[in-house]
Amino acid sequence: MKTISGTLTVFAVTALAGLAFAAGGKDSKKGEDLFRQHCMACHADGGNIINPAKTIGKETLKASGISDWKGIVKVMRNPGPGMTKFDVKAVPDKDAKLIAEYILKTFK
């Protein structure tokens, strides 16, 4: 009985981990799609066509004091000159977080 119980436990944990991974993959794809829709025109390949010194790569973000998704969303909500402002109507909070997480994961 212990072997069957142990096997079932391992199976259940593995299945749940697989579901969590699949869900994360779906969010990542949605973040990419949202980035393409709202950000890609100015930030293709992590660059910046308006101000080339302000890319969205990790080092540039870090130099600007941005180290997590919240910092990116803050800039989306209240950007500097030259960047489109993305309020909650334009990009809901959940979508803004997905975009920010995609940026952090994608651009070095």
C-alpha distances in whole Angstrom, upper triangle without the diagonal:
4,5,5,6,8,10,11,12,14,15,16,18,20,21,22,24,26,27,29,30,31,33,35,36,37,39,40,42,43,45,46,48,49,51,53,54,55,56,56,60,61,58,57,55,55,59,61,64,66,66,64,64,61,58,55,53,51,54,57,54,54,58,58,55,53,49,47,47,48,52,52,52,54,57,56,57,60,61,64,67,67,63,62,61,57,57,54,56,56,53,50,48,45,47,49,46,44,48,48,44,45,48,46,44,47,50,50
4,6,5,6,8,10,10,12,14,15,16,18,20,21,22,24,26,27,28,30,31,33,34,36,37,39,40,42,43,45,46,48,49,51,52,53,54,54,58,59,55,55,53,53,56,59,62,64,63,62,61,59,56,52,51,49,51,54,52,51,55,55,53,50,46,44,44,46,49,49,49,52,54,54,55,58,59,62,65,64,61,60,59,56,55,52,54,55,51,49,46,43,45,47,44,42,46,45,42,43,46,44,42,44,47,47
4,5,5,6,8,10,10,12,14,15,16,18,20,21,22,24,26,27,28,30,31,33,35,36,37,39,41,42,43,45,46,48,49,51,52,52,53,56,57,54,53,51,51,55,57,60,62,62,60,60,57,54,51,49,47,50,53,51,50,54,54,52,49,46,44,44,46,48,49,49,51,54,53,54,57,58,61,64,63,60,59,58,55,55,52,54,54,50,48,46,43,44,46,43,41,44,44,41,42,45,43,40,43,46,46
4,5,5,6,9,10,10,12,14,15,16,18,20,21,22,24,26,27,28,30,31,33,35,36,37,39,40,42,43,45,46,48,49,51,51,51,55,56,53,52,50,50,54,57,60,61,61,60,60,57,54,51,49,47,50,53,51,50,54,54,52,49,46,43,43,45,48,48,48,51,53,52,53,56,57,60,63,62,59,58,57,53,53,50,52,52,49,46,45,41,43,45,42,40,43,43,40,41,44,42,40,42,45,46
4,5,5,6,9,10,10,12,14,15,16,18,20,21,23,24,26,27,29,30,32,33,35,36,38,39,41,42,43,45,47,48,49,50,50,54,55,52,51,49,49,53,55,58,60,60,58,58,55,53,49,48,46,49,51,49,48,52,52,50,47,44,41,41,43,46,46,45,48,50,50,51,54,55,58,61,61,57,56,55,51,51,48,50,50,47,44,42,39,41,43,40,38,41,42,38,39,42,41,38,41,44,44
4,5,5,6,9,10,11,12,14,15,17,18,20,21,23,24,26,27,29,30,32,33,35,36,37,39,41,42,43,45,47,48,48,48,52,53,50,49,47,47,50,53,56,58,57,56,56,53,50,47,45,43,46,48,46,45,49,50,47,45,41,39,39,41,44,44,44,47,49,48,49,52,53,56,59,59,55,55,53,50,50,47,49,49,46,43,41,38,40,41,38,37,40,40,36,37,40,38,36,38,42,42
4,5,5,6,9,10,10,12,14,15,16,18,20,21,22,24,26,27,29,30,31,33,35,36,37,39,41,42,43,45,46,47,47,51,51,48,47,45,45,49,52,55,57,56,55,55,52,49,46,44,42,45,48,46,45,49,50,47,45,41,39,38,41,44,43,43,46,48,48,49,52,53,56,59,58,54,54,52,49,49,47,48,48,45,43,41,37,39,41,37,36,39,39,35,36,39,37,35,37,40,41
4,5,5,6,9,10,10,12,14,15,16,18,20,21,22,24,26,27,29,30,31,33,34,36,37,39,40,42,43,45,45,46,49,50,47,47,45,45,49,51,54,56,56,54,54,51,49,45,44,42,45,47,45,45,49,49,47,44,40,38,37,39,42,42,42,45,47,46,47,50,51,54,57,57,53,52,51,47,47,44,46,46,43,40,39,35,37,39,36,34,37,38,34,35,38,37,34,37,40,41
4,5,5,6,9,10,11,12,14,15,17,18,20,21,23,24,26,27,29,30,32,33,35,36,37,39,41,42,43,44,44,48,49,46,45,43,43,47,49,52,54,53,52,52,49,46,43,42,40,43,45,43,42,46,46,44,41,38,35,35,37,40,40,39,42,44,44,45,48,49,52,55,54,51,50,49,45,45,42,44,44,41,38,36,33,35,37,33,32,35,35,32,33,36,34,32,35,38,39
4,6,5,6,9,10,11,12,14,15,16,18,20,21,22,24,26,27,29,30,31,33,35,36,37,39,41,42,42,42,46,47,44,43,41,41,44,47,50,52,52,50,50,47,44,41,39,37,40,43,41,40,44,44,42,39,36,34,33,36,38,38,38,41,43,43,44,47,48,51,54,53,49,49,48,44,45,42,44,44,40,38,36,33,34,36,33,31,34,34,30,31,34,32,30,32,36,36
4,6,5,6,9,10,10,12,14,15,16,18,20,21,23,24,26,27,29,30,31,33,35,36,37,39,40,41,41,45,46,43,42,40,40,44,46,49,51,51,50,50,47,44,41,39,38,41,43,41,41,45,45,43,40,37,34,33,36,39,38,38,41,43,42,43,47,47,50,53,52,49,48,47,44,44,41,43,42,39,37,35,32,33,35,32,30,33,34,30,31,34,32,30,32,35,36
4,5,5,6,9,10,11,12,14,15,17,18,20,21,23,24,26,27,29,30,32,33,35,36,38,39,39,40,44,44,42,41,40,39,43,45,48,50,50,49,49,46,43,39,38,37,40,42,40,40,43,44,41,38,35,32,31,34,37,36,36,39,41,40,41,44,45,48,51,51,47,46,45,41,41,38,40,40,37,34,33,29,31,33,30,28,31,32,28,29,33,31,29,31,35,36
4,5,5,6,9,10,11,12,14,15,17,18,20,21,22,24,26,27,29,30,31,33,35,36,37,37,38,42,42,39,39,37,37,41,43,46,48,47,46,46,43,40,37,36,34,37,39,37,36,40,40,38,35,32,29,29,31,34,34,34,36,39,38,39,42,43,46,49,48,45,44,43,39,40,37,39,39,35,33,31,27,29,31,28,26,29,29,26,27,30,28,26,29,32,33
4,5,5,6,9,10,11,12,14,15,16,18,20,21,23,24,26,27,29,30,31,33,35,36,36,36,40,41,38,37,35,35,39,41,44,46,46,45,45,42,39,35,34,33,36,38,36,36,40,40,38,35,32,29,29,31,34,33,33,37,38,37,39,42,43,46,48,47,44,43,42,39,39,37,39,38,35,33,31,28,29,30,27,25,28,29,25,26,29,27,25,27,30,31
4,5,5,6,9,10,11,12,14,15,17,19,20,21,23,24,26,27,29,30,32,33,35,35,35,39,40,37,37,35,35,39,41,44,46,46,45,45,42,39,36,35,33,37,39,36,37,40,41,39,35,32,30,29,31,34,33,33,36,38,37,38,41,42,45,48,47,43,42,41,38,38,35,37,36,33,31,30,26,27,29,26,24,27,28,25,25,29,28,25,27,31,32
4,5,5,6,9,10,11,12,14,15,17,18,20,21,22,24,26,27,28,30,32,33,33,34,38,38,36,35,34,34,37,39,42,44,44,43,43,40,37,34,33,31,35,37,34,34,38,38,36,33,30,27,26,28,31,30,30,33,35,34,35,38,39,42,45,44,41,40,39,35,35,33,34,34,30,28,27,23,25,27,24,22,25,26,22,23,27,26,23,26,29,30
4,5,5,6,9,10,11,12,14,15,16,18,20,21,23,24,26,27,29,30,31,31,32,36,36,33,33,31,31,35,37,40,42,42,40,40,37,35,31,30,28,32,34,31,31,35,35,33,30,27,24,24,26,29,28,28,32,33,32,34,37,37,41,43,43,39,38,37,34,34,32,34,33,30,28,26,23,24,25,22,20,24,24,20,21,24,23,20,23,26,27
4,5,5,6,9,10,10,12,14,15,17,18,20,21,23,24,26,27,29,30,30,31,34,35,32,32,30,30,34,36,39,41,41,40,40,37,34,31,30,29,32,34,32,32,36,36,35,31,28,26,24,27,30,29,29,32,34,32,34,37,38,41,43,42,39,38,37,34,34,32,34,33,29,28,26,23,23,25,23,20,23,24,20,20,24,23,20,22,26,27
4,5,5,6,9,10,11,12,14,15,17,18,20,21,22,24,26,27,28,29,30,33,34,32,31,30,30,34,36,38,40,40,40,40,37,34,30,30,29,33,34,32,32,36,36,34,31,28,25,23,26,29,28,27,31,32,31,32,35,36,39,42,41,37,36,35,32,32,29,31,30,27,25,24,20,21,23,21,18,22,23,19,20,23,23,20,22,26,28
4,5,5,6,9,10,11,12,14,15,16,18,20,21,22,24,26,27,27,28,32,32,30,29,28,28,31,33,36,38,38,37,37,34,31,28,27,26,29,31,28,29,33,32,31,27,24,21,20,22,25,25,24,27,29,28,29,33,33,36,39,38,35,34,33,29,30,27,29,28,25,23,21,18,19,21,18,16,19,20,16,17,21,20,17,20,23,25
4,5,5,6,9,10,10,12,14,15,16,18,20,21,23,24,26,26,26,30,30,28,27,25,25,29,31,34,36,36,35,35,32,29,26,25,24,27,29,27,28,31,31,30,26,24,21,20,22,25,24,24,27,29,27,29,32,33,36,38,37,34,33,32,29,30,28,29,28,25,24,22,19,19,21,18,15,18,19,15,15,19,18,15,17,21,22
4,5,5,6,9,10,11,12,14,15,17,18,20,21,23,24,25,25,29,30,27,26,25,25,29,31,34,36,36,35,36,33,30,26,26,25,29,31,28,29,33,33,32,28,26,23,21,24,26,25,24,28,29,28,29,33,33,36,38,37,33,32,32,28,29,27,28,27,24,23,22,18,18,20,18,15,18,19,16,16,19,19,16,18,22,24
4,5,5,6,9,10,11,12,14,15,16,18,20,21,22,23,24,27,29,26,26,25,25,28,30,33,34,35,34,35,32,29,25,25,25,28,29,27,28,32,31,30,26,24,21,18,21,24,22,22,25,27,25,26,30,30,34,36,35,31,30,29,26,26,24,25,24,21,19,18,15,15,17,15,12,16,17,14,14,18,18,16,18,21,24
4,5,5,6,9,10,10,12,14,15,16,18,20,21,21,22,25,26,23,23,22,22,25,27,30,32,32,31,31,28,26,22,22,21,25,26,23,24,28,28,26,23,20,17,15,18,21,19,19,23,24,23,24,28,28,31,34,32,29,28,27,24,25,23,24,23,20,19,17,14,14,16,13,10,13,14,11,11,15,14,12,14,18,20
4,5,5,6,9,10,11,12,14,15,17,18,20,20,20,24,25,22,21,20,20,24,26,29,31,31,30,31,28,25,22,21,21,25,26,24,25,29,29,28,24,22,19,17,20,23,21,21,24,25,23,26,29,29,32,34,32,29,28,28,25,26,24,25,24,20,20,19,16,15,17,15,11,13,15,12,11,15,15,12,13,17,19
4,5,5,6,9,10,11,12,14,15,16,18,19,19,23,24,22,21,21,21,25,27,29,31,31,31,32,29,26,22,23,23,27,27,25,27,30,29,29,25,23,20,18,20,23,21,20,24,25,22,24,28,28,31,33,32,28,27,26,23,24,22,23,21,18,18,17,14,13,15,14,10,13,15,13,12,15,16,14,15,19,21
4,5,5,6,9,10,10,12,14,15,16,17,18,21,22,20,20,20,19,23,24,27,28,29,29,29,26,23,20,20,20,24,25,22,24,27,26,25,22,20,17,14,17,19,17,16,20,21,19,21,24,24,28,30,29,25,24,23,20,21,19,20,19,15,15,14,10,9,12,10,7,9,12,9,9,13,14,12,14,17,20
4,5,5,6,9,10,10,12,14,15,15,16,19,20,18,17,16,16,20,22,24,26,27,26,27,24,21,17,17,18,21,22,20,22,25,24,24,20,19,16,13,17,18,16,16,20,20,19,21,24,24,27,29,27,24,23,23,20,21,20,21,20,16,16,15,12,11,12,11,7,9,10,8,6,10,11,9,10,13,16
4,5,5,6,9,10,11,12,14,15,15,18,20,17,16,16,17,20,22,24,26,27,26,28,25,22,19,19,20,24,24,22,24,27,27,27,23,22,19,16,19,21,18,18,22,22,20,22,25,25,28,29,27,24,23,23,20,22,21,21,19,16,17,17,14,12,14,13,9,10,13,11,8,12,14,12,12,15,18
4,5,5,6,8,10,10,12,13,14,17,19,17,17,17,17,20,22,24,25,26,26,27,24,22,19,20,21,24,24,22,24,27,26,26,22,21,18,15,18,20,17,16,20,20,17,20,23,23,26,28,26,22,21,20,17,19,17,18,16,13,13,14,11,8,11,11,7,8,11,11,9,12,14,13,13,16,20
4,5,5,6,9,10,10,11,12,15,16,14,14,15,14,17,19,21,22,23,23,24,21,18,15,16,17,21,20,18,21,24,22,22,18,18,15,12,15,16,13,13,17,17,14,17,20,20,23,25,23,19,18,18,15,17,16,17,15,12,12,12,10,7,8,8,5,5,8,7,5,8,11,10,11,13,16
4,5,5,6,9,10,10,10,13,15,12,12,12,12,15,17,19,21,22,21,23,20,17,14,15,17,20,20,18,21,24,23,23,20,19,17,14,17,18,15,15,19,18,16,19,21,20,23,25,23,19,18,19,17,19,18,19,17,14,15,15,13,10,11,11,8,7,10,9,6,8,11,10,9,12,15
4,5,5,6,9,10,10,13,15,14,13,14,15,17,18,20,22,23,23,25,22,19,17,18,20,24,23,21,24,27,25,26,22,22,20,17,19,20,17,16,20,19,16,19,22,21,24,25,23,19,18,19,16,18,18,18,15,13,14,15,14,10,12,13,10,8,12,12,10,12,15,14,13,15,19
4,5,5,6,8,9,12,14,13,13,15,14,17,17,19,20,22,22,23,20,18,15,18,19,23,22,20,23,25,23,24,20,20,18,15,17,18,14,13,17,16,13,15,18,18,21,22,20,17,15,15,12,14,14,14,11,9,11,12,11,7,8,10,8,6,10,11,9,11,14,14,13,15,19
4,5,5,5,6,9,11,9,10,11,11,13,14,15,17,18,18,20,17,14,12,14,16,19,18,17,20,22,20,21,18,18,16,13,16,16,12,12,16,14,12,15,17,16,19,20,18,14,13,14,12,15,15,16,13,11,13,14,13,9,9,11,9,5,9,10,8,8,12,12,11,12,16
4,6,6,5,8,10,9,8,10,11,13,14,15,17,19,19,21,18,16,14,16,19,22,20,19,23,24,23,24,21,22,20,17,19,20,16,16,19,17,15,18,20,18,21,21,19,16,15,16,14,17,18,18,14,13,16,17,16,12,13,14,12,9,12,14,11,11,15,15,13,14,17
4,6,7,8,11,11,11,14,14,16,15,16,17,20,20,23,20,18,16,19,21,24,22,21,25,26,24,26,22,23,21,18,20,20,16,16,19,17,14,16,19,18,20,21,18,15,13,14,12,15,15,15,11,10,14,16,15,11,12,14,13,10,13,15,13,13,17,18,16,17,21
4,6,8,9,10,11,14,13,14,13,14,15,17,18,20,17,16,14,17,19,22,20,19,22,24,21,23,20,21,19,16,17,17,14,13,15,14,10,13,15,14,16,17,15,11,9,11,9,12,13,13,9,8,12,14,14,10,10,13,12,9,12,14,13,12,16,17,16,16,20
4,6,6,6,8,10,10,10,10,11,12,14,15,16,14,12,11,14,16,19,17,16,19,20,19,20,17,19,18,15,17,16,12,12,15,12,10,13,15,13,15,15,13,10,9,11,10,14,15,16,12,11,14,15,16,12,11,13,12,9,11,13,11,10,14,15,13,13,17
4,5,5,5,8,8,9,9,10,12,14,14,17,14,12,11,14,17,19,17,17,21,22,20,22,20,21,20,17,20,19,15,16,18,16,13,17,18,16,18,18,15,12,12,15,14,17,19,19,15,14,18,19,19,15,14,16,14,11,13,15,12,11,15,15,13,12,16
4,6,6,10,11,10,9,8,10,13,13,16,15,13,13,16,19,21,19,19,23,23,22,24,22,23,23,20,22,21,17,18,20,17,15,18,18,16,17,16,13,11,11,14,14,18,20,20,16,16,19,21,21,18,16,19,18,14,16,18,16,14,18,19,16,16,19
4,6,9,9,7,6,5,7,9,10,13,11,10,11,14,17,18,16,16,20,20,18,21,19,21,21,19,20,19,15,16,18,14,13,16,16,13,14,13,10,9,10,13,14,17,20,20,17,16,20,21,22,18,16,19,18,14,15,18,16,13,17,18,16,14,17
4,6,5,5,5,7,9,10,10,12,10,7,7,10,14,15,13,13,17,18,17,19,17,18,18,16,18,17,13,15,17,14,13,16,17,14,15,15,12,10,12,14,14,18,20,21,18,17,20,20,20,17,15,17,16,12,13,15,13,10,13,15,12,10,13
4,5,6,7,8,11,13,11,14,13,10,10,11,15,17,15,16,19,20,19,22,19,20,20,19,21,20,16,18,20,17,16,20,21,18,19,19,16,14,15,18,17,21,23,23,20,19,22,22,22,19,17,19,17,14,15,16,13,11,14,15,12,10,13
4,6,9,11,14,14,12,14,13,9,9,9,13,15,14,15,18,19,19,21,19,19,19,18,21,20,16,19,21,19,18,21,22,20,20,21,18,17,18,20,20,23,25,26,22,21,23,23,23,20,18,19,17,14,14,15,12,10,13,13,9,8,10
4,7,10,12,12,10,11,10,6,5,6,10,11,10,11,14,15,15,17,15,16,16,15,18,16,13,16,18,15,15,19,19,17,17,18,16,14,16,18,18,21,23,24,21,19,22,21,21,18,16,17,16,12,12,13,11,8,10,11,8,6,8
4,7,9,9,7,9,8,5,6,8,11,12,10,12,15,15,15,18,16,18,18,18,20,18,15,17,19,16,16,19,19,16,16,16,14,13,15,18,18,22,24,25,22,21,24,23,24,21,19,20,19,15,15,17,14,11,13,15,12,9,11
4,6,5,5,7,6,5,8,10,14,14,11,12,16,16,15,18,16,18,19,18,20,17,14,17,18,14,14,17,17,13,13,13,10,10,12,15,16,20,23,24,20,20,23,23,24,21,18,20,20,16,16,18,16,13,15,17,15,12,14
4,6,6,9,9,9,11,14,17,18,15,16,20,19,18,21,20,22,23,22,23,21,18,20,20,17,16,19,19,15,14,13,10,10,13,16,18,21,24,25,21,21,25,25,26,23,21,23,22,19,19,21,19,16,19,21,18,16,17
4,6,9,9,10,12,15,18,18,15,16,19,18,17,20,19,22,23,22,23,20,17,19,19,15,15,18,16,13,11,10,7,8,11,14,16,20,23,24,21,21,24,25,26,23,21,23,23,19,19,22,21,18,20,23,20,18,19
4,5,6,8,11,13,16,16,12,14,17,15,14,18,17,20,21,21,22,19,16,19,18,15,15,18,16,13,11,10,8,9,13,16,18,21,24,25,23,22,25,25,27,24,21,23,24,20,19,22,21,17,19,22,20,17,18
4,5,6,10,11,15,14,11,13,16,15,14,18,17,20,21,21,23,20,17,20,20,16,17,20,19,15,14,13,12,12,16,18,20,24,26,28,25,24,27,27,28,25,22,24,24,20,19,22,20,17,18,20,18,15,15
4,6,10,11,13,11,8,11,13,11,11,15,15,18,20,20,21,18,16,19,19,16,17,20,19,15,13,13,13,13,17,19,21,24,27,29,26,25,28,27,28,26,23,24,24,21,19,21,21,17,18,20,18,15,15
4,7,9,11,10,7,8,11,10,9,12,12,15,16,17,18,14,13,16,15,12,13,16,15,12,11,12,11,11,14,16,17,21,23,25,22,21,24,23,24,22,19,20,21,17,16,18,17,14,15,18,16,13,13
4,6,9,9,6,8,11,11,10,13,12,14,15,15,17,14,12,15,16,13,14,17,17,13,13,14,13,12,15,17,18,21,23,25,22,20,23,22,23,21,18,18,18,15,14,16,15,11,12,14,13,9,10
4,7,8,6,6,10,11,10,12,10,11,12,12,14,12,9,12,14,11,12,15,16,13,14,16,15,13,15,16,16,19,21,23,20,18,20,19,20,17,15,15,15,12,10,12,11,7,8,11,10,7,8
4,6,5,6,9,10,11,12,11,11,12,13,15,13,11,15,16,14,15,19,19,16,17,19,18,16,19,20,20,22,24,26,24,21,23,22,22,20,17,17,16,14,12,12,11,8,8,10,8,5,5
4,6,5,6,9,10,10,8,8,10,11,14,12,11,15,16,14,16,19,19,18,18,21,20,19,21,21,21,23,24,27,25,22,23,21,21,20,17,16,16,14,12,12,12,9,7,9,9,7,5
4,5,5,6,9,10,9,9,12,14,16,14,13,17,18,16,18,21,21,18,19,21,21,20,22,23,23,26,27,30,27,25,27,24,25,23,21,20,20,18,15,15,16,12,11,13,13,10,7
4,5,5,6,9,9,10,13,14,16,13,12,16,16,13,16,19,18,15,15,17,17,16,19,20,21,23,25,28,25,23,25,23,24,23,19,19,20,17,14,16,16,12,11,14,14,10,9
4,5,5,6,5,7,9,11,12,9,8,12,12,11,13,16,15,13,14,17,17,15,18,18,18,20,22,25,23,21,22,20,21,20,16,16,17,15,11,13,14,10,9,13,13,10,10
4,5,5,5,6,9,12,13,10,11,14,14,13,16,18,18,16,17,19,20,19,21,21,21,23,24,28,26,23,24,22,23,22,19,18,19,17,14,15,16,13,11,14,15,12,11
4,5,7,9,13,15,15,12,13,16,16,14,17,19,18,16,16,18,19,18,21,21,22,24,26,29,27,25,27,24,26,25,21,21,22,20,17,18,19,16,14,17,18,15,13
4,6,9,12,13,13,10,10,14,12,11,14,16,14,13,12,15,16,15,18,18,19,21,23,26,24,22,24,22,23,22,19,19,20,18,15,17,18,15,14,17,18,15,15
4,6,9,12,11,8,10,13,11,11,14,16,15,14,14,18,19,18,20,19,20,21,23,26,25,23,23,21,22,22,18,17,20,18,15,16,18,15,14,17,18,16,16
4,6,8,8,5,7,10,9,9,12,14,14,13,14,18,19,17,18,17,17,19,20,23,22,19,20,18,19,18,15,14,16,14,11,12,14,12,10,14,15,14,14
4,7,8,7,8,11,12,12,14,16,17,16,18,21,22,20,21,20,20,21,21,25,24,21,21,18,18,18,15,13,15,14,11,11,13,11,9,12,14,13,12
4,5,6,7,9,10,12,13,15,16,16,18,22,22,19,20,19,18,19,19,22,21,18,18,15,15,15,12,10,12,12,8,8,11,10,8,11,13,13,14
4,5,5,6,9,10,11,12,14,15,17,21,21,18,18,17,15,16,15,19,18,14,14,11,11,11,9,6,8,8,5,6,9,8,7,10,13,13,14
4,5,5,6,9,10,10,12,13,16,20,21,18,18,15,14,14,14,17,17,14,13,10,11,12,9,7,11,11,8,9,13,12,11,14,16,16,18
4,5,5,6,9,10,11,11,13,17,18,15,16,14,14,15,15,19,18,15,16,13,14,15,11,10,13,12,9,11,13,12,11,14,16,15,16
4,5,5,6,9,10,10,12,16,16,13,13,12,11,13,14,17,15,13,14,12,13,12,9,8,11,9,6,9,11,9,9,13,14,13,15
4,5,5,6,9,10,13,16,16,13,13,11,9,10,10,14,13,10,10,8,10,10,6,7,10,8,6,10,12,11,12,15,16,16,18
4,5,5,6,8,11,14,16,13,13,10,10,10,11,15,14,12,13,11,13,13,10,10,13,12,10,13,15,14,14,18,19,18,20
4,5,5,5,8,11,12,9,10,8,9,10,13,15,14,13,14,13,15,14,11,12,14,12,10,14,15,13,14,17,18,17,18
4,6,6,9,12,12,8,8,6,5,8,10,12,10,9,11,11,13,11,8,10,12,10,9,13,14,12,14,17,17,17,19
4,6,10,13,13,10,9,6,5,5,8,11,10,9,10,10,13,12,9,12,14,13,12,15,17,16,17,20,21,20,23
4,7,10,11,9,9,6,8,8,11,14,13,13,14,14,17,16,13,15,18,16,14,18,19,17,19,22,22,21,23
4,7,8,6,7,6,8,10,14,16,14,14,16,16,18,17,14,16,18,15,14,18,18,16,18,21,21,19,21
4,6,6,9,9,12,14,17,19,17,17,20,19,22,21,17,19,21,18,17,21,21,18,20,23,23,20,22
4,6,8,10,13,15,19,20,18,19,22,22,25,23,20,22,24,21,20,23,23,20,22,26,25,22,24
4,7,9,13,15,19,20,17,18,21,22,24,22,19,22,23,19,19,23,22,19,22,25,23,21,23
4,6,9,12,16,17,14,14,18,18,20,18,15,18,19,16,16,19,19,16,19,22,20,19,21
4,6,9,13,13,11,12,15,16,19,16,14,17,18,15,15,19,19,17,20,22,21,20,23
4,6,10,11,9,10,13,14,16,15,12,15,17,14,15,18,19,17,20,22,22,21,24
4,7,8,6,6,9,10,13,11,9,12,14,12,13,16,16,16,18,21,20,20,23
4,5,5,6,8,9,12,11,9,13,15,14,14,18,19,18,20,23,23,23,26
4,5,5,5,6,9,9,8,11,13,13,14,17,18,18,20,23,23,24,27
4,6,6,9,12,11,11,14,16,15,17,19,20,21,23,25,25,26,29
4,7,10,12,10,10,13,14,13,15,18,18,18,21,23,23,23,27
4,7,8,6,6,10,10,10,12,14,15,15,18,19,20,21,24
4,6,5,6,9,10,11,12,14,15,17,18,20,21,22,25
4,5,5,6,9,10,10,12,14,15,16,18,20,21,24
4,6,5,6,9,10,11,12,14,16,17,18,20,23
4,5,5,6,9,10,11,12,14,15,16,18,21
4,5,5,6,9,10,11,12,14,15,16,19
4,5,5,6,8,10,11,12,14,15,18
4,5,5,6,9,10,11,12,14,17
4,6,5,6,9,10,10,12,15
4,5,5,6,9,10,11,13
4,5,5,6,8,10,13
4,6,5,6,8,11
4,5,5,6,9
4,6,6,8
4,6,8
4,6
4
